[in-house]
Amino acid sequence: MIFAEVVLEEAEGAILAHSIAYSGARLKKGTCLVPEHIAALRASGVKRVTVAHLEADDIHENKAADILADALLEQSGAGLKRTAPFTGRVNLIATGAGVVEQNVARLIDMNKVDPMITCATVPQYQQMSKGGLVATVKIISYSVPRVNLEKACALSRGAIRLRSPMLQNASLLISETEHAAGDKGLSAISARLEALGISLEKIKRVPHNTQLIAQALAHFNTDLVLILTSSATSDINDTAPAAVRLAGGEVSRFGMPVDPGNLLFLGSLKDKPVIGLPGCARSPALNGVDWILSRISCGVACDNDSFAEMSVGGLLKEIPTRPQPRRPKS
């Protein structure tokens, strides 16, 4: 692409780089100048304009954005749709609830190809709702070289997809003590499930006792089991994790490097996922529960590596109602 200020007679067929007001009208930047435009500008006294001339191997910004968006979504399956290109931009939109899964390394490499070829996305495994903006492809200049566009497409092909929820229903066990919180936070938990299209089929309240919790768990038969204890879980062998094992299940993880959310535990029972909720689950504010619930619901594996990766960015906004805030008032 040749970008330069030229005399008006040399501007026909080029792209106007800067908007121009003339004779009570306004010619917007990005307009491809045709003879009628040239005549109108000449009549208004304009003699020189700044334009972009596309060379033989250049791809116009809209066509380039169109091609790159198609490459990103290739073989991605359902879950994302794209807008028509405008001013070198194409948006990728979620068609339903889910989490965004990306080949981060390939997207980074794609954004290294040419500063004029870009794709900005939400963070990895960001939970989305229908209509949410997942990514935006933007060609910054009026055109890009074909060779660079082809390289960017090859690197990013199929690199973004939306994983939809795989679970349909859930049960919630609430353990109670003498000074329990009761149903406090139930609406926040229900809202999290609803956002993922998961119905809360059963709520069971039992005393905070390993044997009684285990007995109640044995009667649950939903896709997902949630446990909210009145007393915070302090160890992998504490009351609720021990109850999961006593009921015939297993506990694969206790603790996570996300705050609020440190005291979450993860396990399984009857081949169904079990999430032991920390107290912050009672708050509607974003916390570690949201990250794990959305991933588990959409079939994303949560192993030791994925938990460790959550640490970067895992310091979330404090929940003022926490019994032990990070920074107590002096």
N, C-alpha and C positions, 0 to 999 in steps of 0.2 A: 504494500500500500504506500502511495506517495501522498504525504500530507503537506500542504503548502498554501500560501496565499497566492492567488493568480488573478490575472485580469479577467473581467467578466466573460469575455469571448472564449476563454479557455476552460470555463467552468461547466459547460454543458455535459451532462452525463455523469458528473461527479456528485459526491455526497456533501451537502452543506454541513460544515463543521460547527458553526455557531448561528444561533437564531438571529434573524434580521427583521427589524420593523421597517415597513416601507408603505407609503401611500395609504395609511390607515389600516394596513393589514400586517400580518406577521408570518414570516416563513420560518418554520421550525427547523432546528438542527436535525440532521439525519435525513432530510428530504433529498431525494435524487432530483437534481436540477434538470428540467426539461426546457425546451425552447420558450414556452409560455412564461416560465419563471424568469428566464434570462431577460426577456423583453420587459417584464414588469419591473425588474430591478433596474434595468437601464433607464427606463422612463422615470424612475424615482431618483435618479442621479447616482446610484451605486456604481462604482467603477471596478472595485476589487473585492473579492470574497475569499475566505479560507475554506478549502475543500479537501476531501479525501478522494484520491483516484485509486480505484481497485486495479491491481495488476492481474496478469493472466492467471496466475496460480493462487489468487486470493479468494476466500469464501466470505460472502457478506455476513455480517453479525447475526442476523436472524436465522439464516440458513445454517450457520455454524452452531448456534445454540440449539437449533432443532435437531441436528445430527448428533450432537453430544448428549442431549437428553435421551434420545432413543438408545444410544449406546449404554448409558447408565442403567436404563430399565430393562435392557435385553435379558431375557430368561429370569427376570426377577419374580414372575408370577403375579398373582393378584395382590391388591393392597395399596398400590400407588397409581395415580394418574398424573398427567402432565398438562400444562396449559399450552396454548399456542404461543409462539415466540413473539416478543414485542421489545423493541429497543435492545436487542441482543440478549434478552432474558427469557428463560423458561423455568417455571416453578414446578416442583414435584410435590403432589398433595396426597395425603393419606385418605383412602376411601373408607376407612373404618378404624376401629381401635386396634392397638398393637404396639410393638416396640420396633424401633428402626435398627436394622442390622446392616453393618457396612464393612467392606474390606478397606480398613483404614489405611493400610500401607499403600494400596494401589491408588486410593484417592489422593494421598499425599504426593505420590509420584506423578499423578496426572496434573496436579497443580504446580509442579515444577517445570512442566514442558514449556510453557509460554506464559509470561505474566498477564497476557491479554485473555487467556483461556482459564476460567475459574469455575469452581463449584463449591459453594459454601453449604454446610449441612448442620443439622442439629447434632448434639453429642451422641456417641455410640450408645445404643439401647435406650434412647429417649422414649418415654411412653407418649403415644400419640392418640388423639381422638379424631373422629371423622372430620375432614376439612382442614386438618392441621398442616402447616407448611413444614415439609421434611427437608427440602433442599432447594437451592436456587442456582441454576446455571446462568452465568453472566459472561458474555463476550464483551470485554471492556472497550476495545477499539471498534471501528466501523467494519473491520474485516480482519481475518487472520490467515496466514499461509496454510494451504491445504495440507502440506506435509506435517505441520505441527498439530493440526486438528486430527489427522489420522492417527498420529502417535498418541494423543490424549484419549481418543476413543478406544484404542487398543488396550491402553492401561486401565481404563475405568469400566470396561464392558461388564454389565451385570453387577456392579459394585455396591448397589443400594437396593434394599428390599424392606418390606414391612412384614414382620412376623405377627400373625394374628393370634388371638387367644385360642388355646386348645382345650381349656377346661370350661365346663358348663355350670357346675354347681359346687357349693362349698358348705362345710359345717363349721360352726364356731363353738368351742368349749371355753367357758369362762369359769375360772376357779375363784372361790370366794373365801375370805377370812372375815373376822369380826368387823374389821374396819375397811372392808373392800370398797372399791370404787363403783361396784355394781354395774349398771348399764352405761356408765359414763364412757363416751367415745364410741358407742355402738353405731351411731349414725355415721361417724367418720370411716369406720371399717366397712360398713355397708356401701358407702359411696365409692370407696376404692374398688370394691368388687363390681359394683354396677358399671363403673367406667370401663371395665374390661369385659362386660357382658356376662358376668358370672352371677348366678342367683344364690342368695344365702338361704339354703334349704332348711337348716336346723340350727338352733341355738340351745346349748345345754349348759346349765349351771350346776356345779358340784363343789363341795368343800375342797380347799387347797390341801389335798392329800394324795400321795402317789398312787395308792391302791384304788381309790375312788376315781381318780382321773383315768387310770388305765382301764377300769371297768367301763367307763363311759365311752372311751375311745373305741373300744371293741365293737360298739354298736353303730359307729359311723361308717357310712358307705358312699360318700360323695367323692368327687374328683379331687377335692382339696380339703385339708383339715387345718383350721387355724386354732391356736391355743393362746388365750389371753389370761395371764395369771395375775392374781391380786398382789402377790409378792414377787418382786423382780427376780428373774433367774440369775443366779450368781456363779454357776458352775455347770459344766456339762453333765454332772451327776446330781444336779439339783432336782427338785420335785417334779417339774413337768418333763424334762428330758428323760428322767428315770421312768416316768409313767409311760412314755412312748415305747421304751425298750421293754417294759413289763407287759405291755399290750401286744408284743410281738414285732414291734417295729425297730427302726434303727435311727440314730442321730448322727449325722455326717458332719455337722458344723455347729459350733457355738461361738458367738462373737463375730463382729465385722468392723472393719476400719472406716465406718461411716458414723457420723455423729450429728444429730441424734439417730440412734438405731443400734448402738454398740451391742446390746444384750439380746439380739435376735438369735434364735437357733433354727436349724434346718434339719429335716429328717424325712423319713417315709414310713408308711404303715399300709399294709396290704397293697404294696406297689403304688400307693398314692402319695403325693407330696404332703408333708406336714411342715407348717411354719409356726414356730413359737414366737409370738409377738412381744416386743418390748413395750414398755409403758407409753412411748411416744406414738404408738399406733392409735391411741385415743385422741390424738390431735389431728385435725385436717391438714396441718402444715406438712410440706414435703419433708420426708425423713427416709431412713434406710429401708423401712417397710415397703415404701412405694417401689424402690429399685428392685427388691427381691420378689415382691408379689407380681410385678409386671413381667419380669423375666421368667419366673417359674410358670406363670399362666400361659406364656407364649412359647414354652418348650425350649428356652435358652438354658443351657447347662450352667450351673453355678459351682465351679470347682475352686480349688485353692488359688489358682492363678487369677480367676475372675474376681474373687474377693479382694485379692491384693491390688488389682487394677482399680478397684473402686476407691482406694485410699486417696488417689489424686483427684481432687474435686469432691472428696467425701466429707469435708467440713461444711455442713449445711447451716442454714440460719437457725439460731437458737430458738427453742420453744419456751416462751416465758413461764409457762405453767409447770415446767419440770420440777420435781422435788429437789433435785441436785443439779442446778444449772452449771455450765462451764465456768462462769465468772460470777460467783456469789457477790451480792452487794456488800460492801464493807461497812 
